Amino acid sequence: MDFSAVGKKIKELRKQIGLSQEELAEGICTQAQISKIEKGVVYPYATTLYMISRRLGVDVNYFFDIGMTPRLDYVQEVAHQLELTRRTLNYHDMRDIVKTEENNPLFTQNKQNYQLLLWHKGIYEYMMNKNMNKAIQHLEEAISLSDITDKVYSEREIEYLLSMGVIYFEERLYEKALCTYKLALHHMNHLPYLNDKKIKTRLFYNSARVSTRLEDYEASIMYCTKAIKWSLEEYHMYLLADLHYHLGYNYELQNNYKQARKYMERARLIFDLQKQQRFVTFIEDKFKVWEALIESN
């Protein structure tokens, strides 16, 4: 591993978020040690690098190739399996994976790994049992385990906030959901680097959805527009069809069918490219309803 490259990256991230060497070192090591690490004179112990990464708001794996550490390979595989259950909404498997690992020392003796389990406990507790209080409790406990500074949350804590916002949204606690999303957006805007570019898209999209429920269509349109701009800048299509549809939906709710059709046409095209025929059909049926309404008037 190139120790000097790691040191340079630590220095770069530290300066981007406005931390001095002394502030970065507080509670971790000495300021002199940080100086040596940044110059590439010494390489930090794994525990020191972990604490530095948390303070800088990045995952420790950002600094080194995960394949070099078999113990981390196993944890990463579990994390990958849990990610698949989130994508497929397979909450039964999510629960089974968490229960299998919750007594594993690799997770119980490592705060970051244990957070992963708590996060998914919160998700399946709500999705399977509709127990909002218990779900939020798990997510808050996960956040409490982080060495968070006032200046920055990492992507992981932002994910926890996003999950909390989704739960509040499902419970129709829209003001609380929007407040949670705004907090997540605030911290995301202070991150010098995003490993997962899609998290920003998701935050904008969820903020748009809750703004629509609060009948703040202007804010919802703004969030959708920002998300689309971000997606195009980063060359990914994640939620691009949904965002165009939601833009159109905001205009539909305001009886502006011309603007609504403009954005829903784009959504239909993307859904068609993605071979999601049921959404294509849904939008086409909506157009027929609009045409009937316009003719009747």
N, C-alpha and C positions, 0 to 999 in steps of 0.2 A: 504494500500500500504506500502511496505517495504521501508521507506525513506533511510535507510542506503544502501540498494542495489542500489538505484538510484544514490546516492552520489558516491558509489564505481565505478559505470559504467561511470559516468561523469569524474571521475579522470582517469580511465583507457583510455578512448577515448582521453582525453586532452593530456595525455602523449604520446599516440601513434602517434599523429600528431604534437607533438613538441611544444605545447603551454604551457606557464607558467600560473599560476593562475591569474596573473596580466593581461596577454594578453587575457585570456578568459573573464575576468571581464570587460575589457575596453568597455565603452559605455553601459554596462548592469547593473552592480552593483559594489560593492567594492570587493577588493581581499579578505578581511576578510569574506565577505558573501560567496564567492566561497569556501573558506576553511571550513566554517561551513556546507555548503551544502554537500561537499565531505565527511565530517566526519559523516553525518547523524544527525547533531545537529538540523538543521532546514530544512524545505522543501520549495523550491522556489515557488513563485506565478506562475500561469500558464503562464503569459506573460514572466516572467523571464526564465522559463524552455524552452519556445518556442525559445527565443533569444539564449539561451545556445545551444539548439539542432541545430539551424541554423549554429552557429559558429563551431560546432563540425562536421557538415556535415551529420547529421542524421535527420530523421523525428522525430518530437516531440512524435509521438505515439510509438516510440521505447522505451520510458521510462515508459509508463503506459498503462494499459488495456483500449482500446478505449471505451469499453462497459460501462465504469463508467460515461461517459459524454454524455448524450442524444444529446446535440447540435453537438457534434462531430460525433455521429452516423449518423445524417442526411447528413452531409458533406461527410462522408465516403461512404454513399450509392450513392450519386451523383458521387463521384469519381469512384466507382465501375461501375456504369452505363456508364460513359464516357470511362472507360477501355474496356468495352464490345464493344462499338462502334468502338474503335480503332482496336480491334481484328477482328471484322467482316467487317471492312472498311465501316461501315454504317455512312457516313458523314452527311446525312440528319438528322438522329436522334441526332447525335453529335451537330449539329447546333441548333436543337430545344431545347435540354437540356441546352446548354449554354445560349440561349436567355431567357429561363424560369428563370434561376438563376441569370442573370447579374444585376438585381435590388434587389436581396435578400440581406439584411444586413449581413447575415452570410458570404456572399462572398465579398460584397463591403467594409465591415468594417474590413476585415481580409486579410492582404497582401498574406499570404500563400494560402488561399482559392481563392482569386482573381487571383493569378497566374495560378491556375488550369484552370480557364475559359480562360485566355489569351492564354495559351498553346494550348487548343483545338480550339480556334478561329483561331490561326495560321494554324493549321492542316486543318480545313475545308475550310478556305479561299483559301488555295492553291489547295486542292483536288477538290473543287467544282467550284471555279472561276478562277483557274490558275493565281491568282494574287500574284506573288512571293514577290514583294516589300511590300505589305500589310501584307502578312503572316510573313515575316521576321521581320517586325516592331512589330507585336504582340509578337513574341517570344523574341525579344530583350527587349521589355518592361517588359515581365515576368521576365527575368534575372535581369533587373535593379531594380526590387522590392526586390531582395534578399539582405540580409546582408552578402555579400560575402567577404571573406578575400583572400589575395593572396595565402594562403596556401591550401585552399580547397574549392571545390564546393560540394554541396550535390548531391545525386542521382537525385533530381528533376531538378537542373540546367543542369546536364549531359543529362537528357532526352530532355531538350529544345535544347541543342546543337545537339543531335542526330537527332531531327526533322528538325533542320536547315540544317544539312548535307544531309538528304534525299531530301529536296527541291532543294538544289544546285545540287545534283546528277540528279534529274529528269530534271533540266534545262540544263544539260550537262556542268555545271560549275565544272568539276571534280577536278581541283586543289583546288578550294575553298571548295568543299565538303571534300576532304582529309585533308585539313588544319583544318577544323572544327572537324572532327573525331579525329585527333591527339590531339587537345586541350582537347576534352572530355576524351580521353584515359589518357592523362597526369593527369587530375584531378581525374579520377577514381582510378588511381594507388596510389593516396595519401589518399584515403578513408580507414579508419581502418576497416570498416565493410560494407558489401553490403546486404541490405534487399532483393533486387531483383537480384538474381544471373544471371538472363537471360540478364540483361543490358550489361554485359561484353561480352557475346556471340554475342549480336546484334551489338555492336561496332566493334568487330573483323570482323564479317561477312560483315558489310557495308564497312569497310575499305578494305576488300578483293575485294569486287565488284568494288569499284572505282579504286583500283590499277590495276585491270584487264583492265578497260577501258583506263587507262593511259599506258597500255602495260608494266606495271612493274609486270611481272608474278612471279618473285622471291618474291617480297613483298606480293603479293596476297596469294601465297602458304604459306608464313610464318604466315600471319594473320589467314588463315584457320586452319593451324596446331595448333596454339595457342588456337583457339576457341574449336577445337575438344578435345584437352588436358584438357581445363577448364571444358568442358561439362562432360567428363568422370570422372574427379576428383569430380565434384559436383553431380554426379549421375542423370543427367537429359538429355533428348534426344532433347531438344529444338534446332531446326535448324540443328540437327546432320546430317540428310539426305542431306539437302541443302548444308552444308559445304563440305561433301564428294563429292557431285556433282560438286561444284564449284572448288574444288581441281582438279578433273578430267578434268573440262572444261579448266583450265589453261594449263594442259598438252596437251589437244586436240588442243588448239590454237598454240602450239609449235610443232604440228605434232608428239607428243610422245604418240602414241595410246596405247602402252603397259601400261604405267603408267596411262593414262587416263582411260582405261578400269578397272584397278585395283580399283580405287577410285569410279568409277561410278557403279561398281558391288556392292560395299558396300552401295552406295546410293540407288540402286535399292532394295536391301534387306530390308533396313530400310523403304523405301516407301511402300514396300509390307507389312511389319508388321503393318504399319500405315493405311493400306487399301486405299492408294492413287494410285489407279490403273492407272490414266491418266499419272502420272509421271513414273510409271513402264513401261507403253507402250512406252512413249516418249524415255526413255533410251534404251529400246530394239530395237526400230526403228533406233536409232542412231548407235547401234552396227552393224545393217545390212548395213547401209550406209558405215561404216568403212570397213567392210569385202569386200564390192564391190570395194571400193577404193584400198584396198590392192591387191585384185585379178587383178584389171586392171593395176596395176603397176608391 
